Amino acid sequence: MAERTYLINKHFSTEVERTERVLEIAEAFGLGLDEKDFVVFDNLELKLRDGDVIYITGQSGSGKSTILNELKKLMTQDGLKVADIDKTLMTDQPIIDQLCPTVSEALQIFSLVGLSDANLYLRKPKELSDGQRYRLKLAKLIESGAQVWFADEFLAVLDRVTAKNIAFNLQKIARKCGATLIVATTHTDLVDDLAPDIYILKRYRERIDIQNVHDDEYKKVESEFDDK
Ligand SMILES: Nc1ncnc2c1ncn2[C@@H]1O[C@H](COP(=O)(O)OP(=O)(O)OP(=O)(O)O)[C@@H](O)[C@H]1O
């Protein structure tokens, strides 16, 4: 399996708009308002193999979406076909009309994602539950033939039983299709279901833990996550 190395660097340059209230806060808390360089990742090295399942967790604001967006950019530059589960397009037609050139191909994919009730095929996306709609998106992801599947805020709004069920099926399908699956969420309860090859825990500020089952190594990378 091909292994690719990605270097993630992300800085934000923040310039504060000086409103009356901003000035009041700055004065009260002794904050400087000059432009600041905010470092989220400084040369974070990630080695990913094609077909890996990558699970990124961490607190809100810790940098999960940033990793995802940077990887998406770098992998696209690398010539990989990437797809985002939340950007799959749906029309207001019965779902059986929205997938594949033939009904039998559509049925195969629907059965893979666990949409196997014939009544559901006749419904429109808005007539499905959140979990069923997520499975439809997944079906479209499979149909797209993308090599890398991304999902931010992964299953965040679903009840945890459904979430675990979909996570388990999703990793199975991704592995079957040979697709790389990269998901990010604040929820840390999906480790058993996703059985990730790489588990990334973005900790507060400077710390990030990376566990790669193939290397059997547990790296604690100190990155420079400070306001400069
Ligand atoms: N355009 C921007 N300018 C300055 N800082 C930003 C910008 N976008 C994001 N940040 C900061 O970068 C950090 C990482 O943001 P990111 O969206 O990656 O976090 P996250 O872990 O995905 O959060 P959440 O779980 O809330 O979606 C945050 O502290 C955020 O405030």
The ligand as an SDF file (V2000), in Angstrom:
LIG
                    3D

 31 33  0  0  0  0  0  0  0  0999 V2000
   -9.8250   32.4730    9.8150 N   0  0  0  0  0  0  0  0  0  0  0  0
   -9.3060   32.3230   11.0490 C   0  0  0  0  0  0  0  0  0  0  0  0
   -8.5870   33.3080   11.6090 N   0  0  0  0  0  0  0  0  0  0  0  0
   -8.0260   33.1570   12.8400 C   0  0  0  0  0  0  0  0  0  0  0  0
   -8.1240   32.0380   13.5880 N   0  0  0  0  0  0  0  0  0  0  0  0
   -8.8510   31.0190   13.0760 C   0  0  0  0  0  0  0  0  0  0  0  0
   -9.4720   31.0940   11.7900 C   0  0  0  0  0  0  0  0  0  0  0  0
  -10.1000   29.9260   11.5470 N   0  0  0  0  0  0  0  0  0  0  0  0
   -9.8950   29.1520   12.6400 C   0  0  0  0  0  0  0  0  0  0  0  0
   -9.1460   29.8140   13.5520 N   0  0  0  0  0  0  0  0  0  0  0  0
   -8.6930   29.2970   14.8560 C   0  0  0  0  0  0  0  0  0  0  0  0
   -7.9410   28.1080   14.6230 O   0  0  0  0  0  0  0  0  0  0  0  0
   -8.1870   27.1710   15.6480 C   0  0  0  0  0  0  0  0  0  0  0  0
   -8.5670   25.8410   15.0460 C   0  0  0  0  0  0  0  0  0  0  0  0
   -9.8270   25.9580   14.4110 O   0  0  0  0  0  0  0  0  0  0  0  0
  -10.5960   24.6740   13.8310 P   0  0  0  0  0  0  0  0  0  0  0  0
  -11.8030   25.1490   13.1080 O   0  0  0  0  0  0  0  0  0  0  0  0
   -9.6170   23.8380   13.0720 O   0  0  0  0  0  0  0  0  0  0  0  0
  -10.9930   23.9210   15.1810 O   0  0  0  0  0  0  0  0  0  0  0  0
  -11.8960   22.5980   15.3990 P   0  0  0  0  0  0  0  0  0  0  0  0
  -11.1200   21.7040   16.2910 O   0  0  0  0  0  0  0  0  0  0  0  0
  -12.3300   22.0520   14.0810 O   0  0  0  0  0  0  0  0  0  0  0  0
  -13.1300   23.1890   16.1800 O   0  0  0  0  0  0  0  0  0  0  0  0
  -14.6950   22.7060   16.2380 P   0  0  0  0  0  0  0  0  0  0  0  0
  -14.7170   21.3510   16.8770 O   0  0  0  0  0  0  0  0  0  0  0  0
  -15.3110   23.7620   17.1010 O   0  0  0  0  0  0  0  0  0  0  0  0
  -15.2060   22.7180   14.8200 O   0  0  0  0  0  0  0  0  0  0  0  0
   -9.2810   27.7500   16.5420 C   0  0  0  0  0  0  0  0  0  0  0  0
   -8.6870   28.2190   17.7350 O   0  0  0  0  0  0  0  0  0  0  0  0
   -9.8680   28.8850   15.7200 C   0  0  0  0  0  0  0  0  0  0  0  0
  -10.3140   29.9370   16.5480 O   0  0  0  0  0  0  0  0  0  0  0  0
  1  2  1  0
  2  3  1  0
  2  7  2  0
  3  4  2  0
  4  5  1  0
  5  6  2  0
  6  7  1  0
  6 10  1  0
  7  8  1  0
  8  9  2  0
  9 10  1  0
 10 11  1  0
 11 12  1  0
 11 30  1  0
 12 13  1  0
 13 14  1  0
 13 28  1  0
 14 15  1  0
 15 16  1  0
 16 17  2  0
 16 18  1  0
 16 19  1  0
 19 20  1  0
 20 21  2  0
 20 22  1  0
 20 23  1  0
 23 24  1  0
 24 25  2  0
 24 26  1  0
 24 27  1  0
 28 29  1  0
 28 30  1  0
 30 31  1  0
M  END
$$$$
